[in-house]
Amino acid sequence: MPDDDAARIAAEPDAVAARAAAEEQSAFSHPPVDPDTTAAYGDHPDQVIDFYAPRGGEESAPFVVVLHGGAWRAAYDRRHITPFVDFLARRGFAVANVEYRRGGAGSGEGDDGSVAGRWPDTFDDIAAALDALPGLVREALPQADARRTVITGHSAGGHLALWAAARHLLPADAPWHTERPAPLRGVVALAPIADFAVAEKLDVCAGAALQLLGGEGQFAERQPYADPALLLPTGIATTLVQGRADVVVPQAVAESYADAAAKAGEVVGLTLLDGVGHFPLIDPAADACAVVAEEIAQLGW
């Protein structure tokens, strides 16, 4: 982290918090954008995928799969990321916005939405959605060129994007294990919760990774099945985009994942944006959002 960003975070916590709040308010200020069509990949109400056609009328377009963030908590659903999804569609991408089961809201605990994730439901859903997508997209979004598929996700969704690209590296007894790598052009993970050990040390999103895996009693046992930093090398082109001024998922988390990839013999791109926090990456009003679109385009076009 550059000295100016690091010093500002350390020396001006109130100012940093105010800026982070303003960034979040801007990202959430855009009205939701309705999809062109929606398809179900299961029977649960959250097992749905929204599809957005490229707005330029392209007959064939790169296909972007979006996984939303929100610390895997029920309070945050796919609607909050639809302005970003529409931003991509307006730049010529065909887009799928995936919903999945999250913590709270009927999980049997934390029904106020405060608990992060549902084990194994959250992972069941991501695996099922990705497995169902090739068939669903042919019907729902014929403009999408599945041969040019890029998966992206923000924050907790960035974790899920990295995990989805690493299912062939899961332990053989994992129900989500695949024999071959996913047919992806690449992954663009935005401020991802990419290394669970570092995330827990930093108490990212109030212990969300620990909650996702079921608490302290289950964390170590389940970590090899869920932690992207332990599922390397994927052999799939991967770029992480990270704001240097992010106080929600700090830069150290992305850097730790990139270091783990390098030790595993894989080069992972790490794009660090000065003066950028957590939410501008998915805010169509922010310059950082255009950087994200360009990173996706480099893999998909």
C-alpha positions in Angstrom: 0.0 0.0 0.0 1.5 3.4 -0.9 2.6 5.5 2.0 -0.1 8.1 1.4 -3.0 5.6 1.6 -1.5 3.6 4.5 -0.7 6.8 6.4 -4.2 8.2 5.8 -5.9 5.0 7.1 -3.7 5.0 10.2 -3.7 8.7 11.0 -7.2 9.8 9.9 -9.6 7.0 10.8 -12.6 9.3 11.0 -11.9 10.8 7.5 -11.3 7.3 6.1 -14.6 6.0 7.6 -16.5 9.0 6.2 -15.1 8.4 2.7 -15.9 4.7 2.9 -19.5 5.6 3.9 -19.8 8.0 1.0 -18.5 5.4 -1.4 -21.0 2.9 -0.2 -23.8 5.4 -0.4 -22.9 6.3 -4.0 -22.8 2.6 -5.0 -26.2 1.9 -3.4 -27.8 5.1 -4.8 -28.5 3.7 -8.2 -31.9 2.2 -8.8 -32.0 -1.5 -9.4 -32.1 -2.6 -13.0 -34.6 -5.3 -14.0 -33.3 -8.2 -16.1 -34.4 -9.2 -19.5 -35.3 -12.7 -18.3 -34.9 -14.9 -15.3 -34.4 -18.7 -15.1 -34.3 -21.1 -12.1 -31.6 -23.6 -11.5 -33.3 -25.2 -8.5 -36.5 -25.2 -6.4 -35.5 -22.7 -3.7 -36.6 -19.0 -4.3 -32.9 -18.0 -4.2 -31.9 -20.4 -6.8 -32.4 -18.1 -9.8 -30.2 -16.4 -12.4 -31.1 -13.0 -14.0 -29.9 -12.5 -17.6 -29.1 -9.2 -19.3 -28.6 -8.9 -23.0 -25.8 -6.7 -24.4 -27.4 -3.3 -24.9 -25.7 -2.7 -28.3 -27.7 -5.4 -30.0 -24.6 -7.6 -30.5 -25.5 -11.0 -32.0 -22.5 -12.6 -30.2 -21.0 -11.2 -27.1 -18.6 -12.3 -24.3 -20.5 -13.9 -21.4 -19.9 -12.5 -17.9 -21.1 -14.4 -14.8 -21.6 -12.0 -11.8 -21.6 -13.2 -8.2 -22.7 -10.5 -5.8 -21.1 -9.8 -2.4 -22.5 -8.8 1.0 -20.5 -11.1 3.3 -22.7 -14.1 2.3 -25.5 -12.5 4.5 -29.2 -12.5 3.7 -29.5 -8.7 3.9 -27.6 -8.4 0.6 -29.2 -10.0 -2.4 -28.4 -9.7 -6.2 -30.5 -6.5 -6.6 -27.8 -4.3 -5.2 -25.3 -5.2 -7.9 -27.7 -4.8 -10.8 -26.5 -1.3 -11.7 -23.0 -2.8 -12.2 -24.5 -5.6 -14.2 -26.3 -3.1 -16.4 -23.0 -1.2 -16.7 -21.4 -4.3 -18.2 -24.4 -5.0 -20.5 -24.1 -1.4 -21.8 -20.5 -2.1 -22.7 -21.4 -5.0 -24.9 -21.3 -8.0 -22.6 -24.0 -10.6 -22.1 -24.4 -11.0 -18.4 -25.8 -13.5 -15.9 -26.4 -12.3 -12.3 -26.6 -15.3 -10.0 -28.5 -15.5 -6.7 -27.7 -18.0 -4.0 -28.7 -18.9 -0.5 -27.0 -16.8 2.2 -26.9 -16.7 6.0 -30.0 -15.9 8.0 -33.5 -15.8 6.5 -34.6 -19.3 7.3 -31.2 -20.9 7.8 -32.3 -21.9 11.3 -29.9 -19.4 13.0 -29.3 -15.7 12.7 -32.7 -15.1 11.0 -32.0 -11.4 11.4 -29.5 -11.9 8.5 -26.4 -11.3 10.7 -24.9 -14.8 10.1 -22.7 -15.1 7.1 -23.5 -18.0 4.7 -25.1 -21.4 5.0 -23.1 -24.5 5.0 -23.2 -26.3 2.6 -26.1 -24.5 0.9 -24.2 -21.5 -0.3 -21.6 -23.7 -2.0 -24.3 -26.1 -3.3 -25.9 -23.2 -5.0 -22.8 -21.8 -6.7 -21.9 -25.2 -8.0 -25.4 -25.9 -9.2 -25.7 -22.5 -10.9 -22.5 -22.8 -12.7 -23.3 -26.4 -13.8 -26.7 -25.3 -15.1 -25.6 -22.2 -16.8 -24.6 -23.6 -20.2 -28.0 -25.1 -20.7 -29.9 -22.1 -19.3 -28.0 -19.4 -21.3 -28.7 -21.1 -24.6 -32.4 -20.5 -24.1 -32.3 -17.3 -22.1 -29.6 -15.4 -23.7 -28.6 -16.7 -27.2 -26.3 -13.7 -27.7 -23.9 -15.0 -25.1 -20.8 -16.7 -26.5 -20.2 -19.3 -23.8 -16.7 -19.9 -25.3 -15.8 -16.5 -24.0 -17.0 -16.8 -20.4 -15.5 -14.7 -17.6 -16.7 -15.0 -14.0 -16.5 -12.0 -11.7 -17.6 -11.3 -8.2 -17.3 -8.6 -5.6 -16.1 -9.1 -2.0 -17.8 -12.3 -0.8 -18.8 -12.8 -4.4 -15.2 -12.5 -5.4 -14.4 -15.4 -3.0 -17.2 -17.4 -4.7 -15.8 -16.6 -8.2 -12.3 -17.8 -7.2 -13.8 -20.9 -5.6 -16.0 -21.7 -8.6 -12.9 -21.7 -10.8 -11.0 -24.1 -8.5 -13.6 -26.9 -8.1 -11.3 -29.3 -9.9 -8.8 -28.8 -7.1 -11.2 -29.6 -4.3 -10.7 -32.7 -2.2 -12.0 -35.8 -4.0 -14.7 -36.3 -1.4 -16.1 -32.8 -1.9 -19.6 -32.9 -3.5 -18.7 -30.0 -5.7 -15.5 -31.5 -7.0 -15.1 -31.6 -10.8 -12.8 -33.8 -12.9 -11.8 -30.9 -15.2 -11.3 -27.2 -14.9 -14.3 -25.0 -15.5 -14.5 -23.8 -19.2 -13.6 -20.2 -18.4 -11.6 -17.6 -20.2 -10.8 -16.2 -16.8 -11.7 -14.8 -13.4 -11.8 -11.1 -12.3 -12.2 -11.0 -8.5 -13.1 -7.6 -7.1 -11.8 -7.0 -3.5 -12.3 -10.7 -2.9 -12.3 -12.4 0.5 -9.6 -14.6 -1.1 -7.6 -15.9 1.9 -9.6 -17.0 4.9 -6.7 -17.2 7.3 -5.8 -13.6 6.7 -9.4 -12.5 6.6 -10.0 -14.0 10.0 -6.9 -12.4 11.5 -8.2 -9.0 10.2 -11.8 -9.7 11.3 -13.0 -9.0 7.8 -16.8 -8.3 7.7 -17.1 -9.2 11.4 -15.8 -12.7 11.2 -17.8 -13.6 8.1 -15.5 -16.3 6.8 -15.5 -18.1 10.2 -19.3 -17.9 10.2 -19.5 -19.2 6.6 -17.7 -22.4 7.6 -19.9 -22.9 10.7 -17.8 -21.4 13.5 -14.5 -22.2 15.2 -15.4 -25.8 15.7 -15.7 -26.4 11.9 -13.4 -23.8 10.4 -10.1 -25.8 10.1 -12.0 -29.0 8.9 -13.9 -27.1 6.2 -11.3 -24.7 5.1 -9.7 -27.0 2.5 -13.1 -27.2 0.9 -13.8 -23.5 0.8 -10.6 -21.3 1.0 -9.4 -20.2 -2.5 -5.9 -19.6 -1.1 -5.7 -23.4 -0.5 -7.0 -24.2 -4.0 -4.1 -23.4 -6.2 -2.9 -23.4 -9.0 -6.1 -23.3 -11.0 -4.6 -23.0 -14.4 -7.2 -20.4 -15.2 -6.3 -16.8 -16.0 -7.1 -14.8 -12.8 -7.0 -11.1 -12.0 -7.7 -9.4 -8.7 -8.8 -5.8 -8.6 -8.3 -4.1 -5.3 -8.7 -0.6 -3.9 -5.6 0.4 -1.8 -7.9 2.4 0.5 -10.3 -0.5 1.1 -11.1 -0.8 4.8 -13.8 -3.5 4.4 -11.6 -6.1 2.7 -8.1 -4.8 3.1 -5.4 -5.0 0.4 -3.5 -7.6 2.5 -6.1 -10.2 1.8 -5.7 -10.0 -2.0 -1.9 -9.8 -1.7 -1.9 -13.0 0.4 -3.8 -14.8 -2.3 -1.5 -13.6 -5.0 1.5 -14.7 -2.9 0.0 -18.1 -2.4 -0.6 -18.4 -6.1 3.0 -17.5 -6.9 4.3 -20.1 -4.4 2.1 -22.6 -6.2 3.7 -21.7 -9.5 0.8 -19.5 -10.9 0.9 -15.8 -11.8 -2.2 -14.0 -10.7 -2.7 -10.4 -11.8 -3.2 -7.9 -9.0 -4.5 -4.5 -10.1 -4.2 -2.0 -7.2 -6.1 1.3 -7.4 -4.9 4.3 -5.4 -7.4 6.2 -3.3 -10.1 3.6 -4.0 -12.1 1.9 -1.3 -14.4 -1.2 -1.4 -17.5 -0.1 -3.3 -16.3 2.0 -6.2 -15.4 -1.2 -8.0 -19.1 -1.9 -8.6 -20.3 1.7 -8.7 -21.1 2.9 -12.3 -20.5 6.5 -11.2 -16.9 5.7 -10.2 -13.8 5.6 -12.4 -12.8 2.3 -10.8 -15.8 0.6 -12.4 -14.5 1.3 -15.9 -11.2 -0.2 -14.9 -13.0 -3.4 -13.8 -14.9 -3.5 -17.2 -11.5 -3.2 -19.0 -10.0 -6.1 -17.0 -13.0 -8.2 -17.9 -12.7 -7.2 -21.6 -9.1 -8.2 -21.7 -10.1 -11.8 -20.9 -13.4 -12.0 -22.7 -13.0 -10.2 -26.0 
